Amino acid sequence: MSVVGALVCGEASGAILEFDLVGRAGAGLLPGNELHSVTGAAGTGGEIQTGIKFNDVTNELAIAVGWGSFFGFDGQLTGNATVMHVHGPADINSTAGVQIGLDNLPGFAPFANGGCYVGTVTLSSAQAQSLLAGLLYINVHTSQNGQGELRGNMVLVPTPGVGAMAGLMGMAMVGRRRRGPGR
């Protein structure tokens, strides 16, 4: 195996993968990403600190998300967050059941003007596959919006390094073909 091939293969396994939050209304934890009407003037949220990262060896999903003006987002929730979940599998145009409750874990701070969840959960193999396919979403609920006030699907951020390494490998293979045997 060439050095380039070893680098590509080495980077493909045991990676820490980064995720963004997206939905029908845009990037982040947004009321417009919900599939039902949100009552009241809901705020917005999104990734904070280290964001959302997944270790594909240990299946650990590190989540750092917040909402409200305290974290620099627009507005605040209609009240303190009451529950927070990871739902799935569902794309941005559908809903699904709760996969993981976050509100009963350390790291959940349910304030209206600056709440957050910062913690790590371990996914099952099926949940990890759903995550990698963009089919898990975060949902923040309030007493006024029991079905959810903020939502964002976790979507894999493309890793430029892997594509660049694959491109280098392809160029190396083209070079080998041009030289051919005995040249």
Phi and psi in degrees as a GROMACS rama.xvg file:
@    title "Ramachandran Plot"
@    xaxis  label "Phi"
@    yaxis  label "Psi"
@TYPE xy
-71.7311  164.687  SER-2
-61.4184  -42.0507  VAL-3
-61.5172  -44.8189  VAL-4
-61.5955  -40.2098  GLY-5
-64.5633  -39.8748  ALA-6
-65.5094  -42.0175  LEU-7
-64.6901  -47.2023  VAL-8
-65.2334  -39.5565  CYS-9
-65.1676  -36.5906  GLY-10
-75.2021  -26.2868  GLU-11
-74.2416  -26.8363  ALA-12
-110.606  144.349  SER-13
72.5469  32.8789  GLY-14
-90.5969  152.941  ALA-15
-98.2085  114.278  ILE-16
-100.995  140.621  LEU-17
-103.57  143.754  GLU-18
-126.083  147.159  PHE-19
-111.181  162.475  ASP-20
-101.275  129.484  LEU-21
-140.529  166.335  VAL-22
-169.467  -170.934  GLY-23
-63.2822  -30.7507  ARG-24
-95.4967  -5.26435  ALA-25
133.483  -165.58  GLY-26
-84.3721  139.516  ALA-27
112.141  -174.476  GLY-28
-90.4592  105.153  LEU-29
-126.982  146.675  LEU-30
-64.8711  -31.2417  PRO-31
-69.5924  -13.2303  GLY-32
-82.6613  -12.1201  ASN-33
-71.0311  151.704  GLU-34
-95.9206  6.91524  LEU-35
-127.008  169.468  HIS-36
-73.9589  134.112  SER-37
-96.7055  128.339  VAL-38
-85.2161  131.875  THR-39
88.1704  174.906  GLY-40
-88.4903  89.3957  ALA-41
-76.0495  150.554  ALA-42
-84.0555  -163.452  GLY-43
-131.424  168.573  THR-44
-157.199  -174.929  GLY-45
172.827  -159.614  GLY-46
-73.9882  142.589  GLU-47
-130.546  169.147  ILE-48
47.0258  -114.743  GLN-49
-87.9532  -2.2949  THR-50
74.5436  -143.117  GLY-51
-119.35  121.221  ILE-52
-133.714  146.077  LYS-53
-128.388  129.161  PHE-54
-94.3149  111.599  ASN-55
-77.7582  0.337362  ASP-56
-95.5017  -46.6514  VAL-57
-91.8878  -10.4131  THR-58
62.2023  25.5576  ASN-59
-87.608  129.221  GLU-60
-109.762  113.877  LEU-61
-94.6441  123.797  ALA-62
-119.957  126.379  ILE-63
-133.098  96.9224  ALA-64
-130.252  151.935  VAL-65
-145.987  175.074  GLY-66
-150.953  161.416  TRP-67
90.3417  168.615  GLY-68
-64.7418  -26.606  SER-69
-58.0608  -36.1555  PHE-70
-96.3966  9.86731  PHE-71
87.6531  11.4893  GLY-72
-92.317  163.652  PHE-73
-70.0954  131.536  ASP-74
64.2091  -161.995  GLY-75
-144.404  167.312  GLN-76
-68.0511  166.378  LEU-77
-70.4096  -8.8192  THR-78
178.224  179.692  GLY-79
-58.8482  144.035  ASN-80
-62.1057  135.004  ALA-81
-99.3202  -40.2215  THR-82
-144.12  159.827  VAL-83
-147.931  132.896  MET-84
-136.872  162.699  HIS-85
-103.486  123.207  VAL-86
-109.388  159.599  HIS-87
159.296  178.356  GLY-88
-79.532  135.262  PRO-89
-161.409  138.684  ALA-90
-79.4866  -176.343  ASP-91
-67.9553  -12.7946  ILE-92
-105.684  12.197  ASN-93
-143.207  168.517  SER-94
-118.856  164.71  THR-95
-153.981  172.204  ALA-96
-74.091  169.936  GLY-97
-69.8165  130.975  VAL-98
-99.2854  -42.396  GLN-99
-143.857  125.223  ILE-100
-82.4142  126.282  GLY-101
-99.5346  -21.9678  LEU-102
-70.5888  -16.5747  ASP-103
-100.95  10.19  ASN-104
-107.007  153.766  LEU-105
-58.8906  143.185  PRO-106
105.892  -7.29051  GLY-107
-91.7656  118.848  PHE-108
-122.928  101.399  ALA-109
-90.096  61.8748  PRO-110
-99.9089  154.335  PHE-111
-76.2814  -41.7726  ALA-112
-91.5568  2.28019  ASN-113
178.278  46.2282  GLY-114
-79.7159  167.518  GLY-115
-163.442  167.282  CYS-116
-133.159  124.647  TYR-117
-131.799  108.666  VAL-118
-174.436  -177.472  GLY-119
-129.071  137.655  THR-120
-127.764  153.654  VAL-121
-102.736  127.134  THR-122
-91.7311  149.193  LEU-123
-72.9645  169.495  SER-124
-59.5335  -42.9308  SER-125
-64.5015  -41.4775  ALA-126
-65.0435  -39.2525  GLN-127
-62.4154  -41.1183  ALA-128
-63.9977  -41.1848  GLN-129
-63.9778  -41.1134  SER-130
-60.0588  -49.3896  LEU-131
-63.2803  -25.603  LEU-132
-88.3963  0.779786  ALA-133
76.8291  25.3969  GLY-134
-108.574  15.5688  LEU-135
-114.421  139.711  LEU-136
-133.484  154.268  TYR-137
-97.3982  135.948  ILE-138
-132.445  127.333  ASN-139
-110.188  125.446  VAL-140
-108.65  150.844  HIS-141
-127.831  171.129  THR-142
-64.8493  -33.152  SER-143
-75.7138  -27.6005  GLN-144
-127.092  74.8383  ASN-145
-65.2618  -23.9452  GLY-146
-82.0784  -11.5024  GLN-147
129.758  139.18  GLY-148
-110.434  -33.0915  GLU-149
-130.109  141.876  LEU-150
-145.97  148.974  ARG-151
-159.016  127.917  GLY-152
-78.0834  139.586  ASN-153
-85.4982  118.393  MET-154
-123.886  132.412  VAL-155
-59.8843  131.686  LEU-156
-85.3252  126.17  VAL-157
-59.608  140.529  PRO-158
-98.5599  108.835  THR-159
-59.8348  -33.6843  PRO-160
-59.9341  -39.7281  GLY-161
-67.1339  -44.349  VAL-162
-64.8562  -40.6912  GLY-163
-64.1668  -41.45  ALA-164
-65.9372  -39.2965  MET-165
-64.8268  -38.2262  ALA-166
-64.104  -42.2017  GLY-167
-61.5408  -40.4133  LEU-168
-63.6417  -41.5193  MET-169
-63.1951  -40.5356  GLY-170
-65.773  -37.9312  MET-171
-63.3633  -38.7537  ALA-172
-68.7198  -37.7869  MET-173
-63.2676  -43.3742  VAL-174
-60.2021  -38.947  GLY-175
-65.8948  -39.9703  ARG-176
-66.6454  -37.5858  ARG-177
-65.0349  -38.8859  ARG-178
-67.5987  -40.4366  ARG-179
63.1163  175.015  GLY-180
-70.989  140.865  PRO-181
74.9721  8.63396  GLY-182
